[in-house]
């Protein structure tokens, strides 16, 4: 197998790997800005320079030429090479800044150049704290500056599109954003204008940077030049905790981080997962962050108690209603709820003798783009299908509800009125029990008992995306009266990439008084004198994966943070 | 006898003294396009390349790479894989203005050279990338090119030989960097003219990703001469290792600036005499022998130095484009360097960090010295910046910006020091 020597250590390699990626894959740090593994290599930042050489062979004999001390004679390239664009070949010798003063100097020199016209406004920059320029300047840059002139001034606060704001002075012209729109999203909405030290990226005249994936350039930007119009100046990196999660606006289940400060989700960024979303998420997924913070319920309510009540009262009331409606209760599962929640609902329905009619499909024709957006606007319809649930027959059940044939309606984390299953009037004589996320839920005024449910940011559970990949989420923020099991998961959930003492879980502000549905349902069952073992979601999933073939292998351990692909199943097309 | 041989009786061949030579009929009357006819009917493509190799022709665009060798880098012809020739007429180096003369007075020599080169490399299309500011020359070239098509000397089935080749003119949009060959290709493709990383070289992946050879106007204009008079004739003109006729673009403080055609290997002092000596009977102070980017030579460094690769290398400079800039004894070298630095700052494309940031910083420092605000330590910082830029970028613009700064300061350090305030501390203290 061919070998390459890097800083005196030998590594075997296969194929024709790029030197920079090879080093990063082997834990050898090389400073770089313009290089990104998913895009073309422009080699324009010149930060990743290394010294590359190869042993010299004697032309006649083909043997390696040897020094007097027996070591091979190495002939180095006359110039330092950019490791990003250099393809390794057998026998080459590479020196990074660790073993070559020449390389160390070159990297320091480039960093000095990068910084002379950079505003150095780190104290107010969103990127500070996880800024590649900042980090690498400390590590590889010079001390102080020899630049004694006015910096070049360029446009600041340029609104490129609805979601992205540019500060051209911070830009180091790595062209990552331009290459993203050229090569990844293919919108071609960004380009570099001007020349030399004045150049910066911007949209062509008359074009707004409004493509559905525009905000990915914010994460790509190695400095604070591209910022989110929403998140700009809202929070410092070290004040937030980032928790791995998935997005729930569609059936793709893109992996993301939820950034939380004081129990408020401040922003959502992509989490790399080569099997699902690579490095990207659509803008719509990021902009849902508000949905976790705003219009959230403050505890359960029951009509019989004329509004707000305690959890105990709400659960007793629910049990009372179910006892009365019994078999004439229509249970609606939810493609927005986790697999565990839906399974629990099925257990409750069985105990009461009612039936789970299925889940409400949320299909928006034409929304999908074959990439990270799908027509299905729910995260878990595939999970429901695998539990044996089908999209509910909207016409049939709408008619039955309208005709008063249904006495009780138990809705799990959905909104039948908004979805068009029935009108609010049709529910006037129906006993409605509703698990809901936000007070904007249009079925809420018709509910007899309203049970606030935990969202994806607060619960533990499993979602199955359209490709059959089961992915687990962990809580990113605390809810009131948190369950002990949940608490343990939280302890494990902290990614702490940038963790500091400023953000801790004991911060009591902005607690939402809600409970995960998998926790609510067993409480109701107990009041009906039915025992559904109040298991932890982990145990529920263990049970499901062992008993339902469509979930074979979907244990929490197997899913980890990047999910596991389930065996394929025959599936009816929703709608 | 100098390397240039008997240059006093030299007869011009690139720009012969023929009235209205730029007209197709005048050019043909003088035996024009006969070399092309001969090549198309009697030569094999490889033989043409071999003849050019034998002639020892080196590129006239500045780098001086052997032309025949460059042509032979083209990969074997593959069916359905287009390949291109590109004629680089984006002449914009300060102090260089010889291609312009060729395009004005003898454009058909260039066209004929293009067609011969196209035949030698078995390709069917040549892009002629002309600097946009040459608006008048573009009109002229377009007129002559359409005459060429009418006379069946370009397009399909040239001279009834079955060889077809198109010449497509492309107008630059005002960037010096587009003269860099890979950047020129990007520009031609309609993209932002950022130079490409080499390898792959143009012969492997050039315009639209296909094999491409890029040659300078004057280089291609030499091809018909080599065919009609023979490679050996060409190799016998001027300096051994850098033979042929060459256009010297002489400018600066001389009595008769202009473009002069002579063999390579001319003594610099002879060329100064030809240009009428320094004006106002002043003394020579400095010479930039090949366009603004090559290292400047002091007057005391040019004795016995001839205009060819070897001799200029020994003297500590380069042949470049043979655009010679003579500076007289009253020249302010700081102001001179300030102007040069300003040019490279203005023309840096901004792709690579060292060039983008370094060229501006250099101009700032030199401006400060020129304004009398500079410190002695600024000179060391300037030399440091040269080290930080040279050889660390995708293309050679950073080198071209650093060489004049480094060498002007080194060779005229006194001029700079006199303009500086003494430093309180050293730059690398």
Boltz contact constraints between the chains, C-beta under 6 A:
constraints:
  - contact:
      token1: [A, 43]
      token2: [B, 197]
      max_distance: 6.0
  - contact:
      token1: [A, 44]
      token2: [B, 351]
      max_distance: 6.0
  - contact:
      token1: [A, 44]
      token2: [B, 352]
      max_distance: 6.0
  - contact:
      token1: [A, 45]
      token2: [B, 353]
      max_distance: 6.0
  - contact:
      token1: [A, 46]
      token2: [B, 352]
      max_distance: 6.0
  - contact:
      token1: [A, 46]
      token2: [B, 353]
      max_distance: 6.0
  - contact:
      token1: [A, 46]
      token2: [B, 354]
      max_distance: 6.0
  - contact:
      token1: [A, 46]
      token2: [B, 392]
      max_distance: 6.0
  - contact:
      token1: [A, 79]
      token2: [B, 391]
      max_distance: 6.0
  - contact:
      token1: [A, 85]
      token2: [B, 197]
      max_distance: 6.0
  - contact:
      token1: [A, 109]
      token2: [B, 388]
      max_distance: 6.0
  - contact:
      token1: [A, 110]
      token2: [B, 353]
      max_distance: 6.0
  - contact:
      token1: [A, 113]
      token2: [B, 353]
      max_distance: 6.0
  - contact:
      token1: [A, 113]
      token2: [B, 354]
      max_distance: 6.0
  - contact:
      token1: [A, 113]
      token2: [B, 357]
      max_distance: 6.0
  - contact:
      token1: [A, 113]
      token2: [B, 358]
      max_distance: 6.0
  - contact:
      token1: [A, 114]
      token2: [B, 353]
      max_distance: 6.0
  - contact:
      token1: [A, 116]
      token2: [B, 357]
      max_distance: 6.0
  - contact:
      token1: [A, 146]
      token2: [B, 381]
      max_distance: 6.0
  - contact:
      token1: [A, 149]
      token2: [B, 364]
      max_distance: 6.0
  - contact:
      token1: [A, 195]
      token2: [B, 350]
      max_distance: 6.0
  - contact:
      token1: [A, 196]
      token2: [B, 348]
      max_distance: 6.0
  - contact:
      token1: [A, 196]
      token2: [B, 350]
      max_distance: 6.0
  - contact:
      token1: [A, 196]
      token2: [B, 356]
      max_distance: 6.0
  - contact:
      token1: [A, 197]
      token2: [B, 356]
      max_distance: 6.0
  - contact:
      token1: [A, 197]
      token2: [B, 360]
      max_distance: 6.0
  - contact:
      token1: [A, 199]
      token2: [B, 350]
      max_distance: 6.0
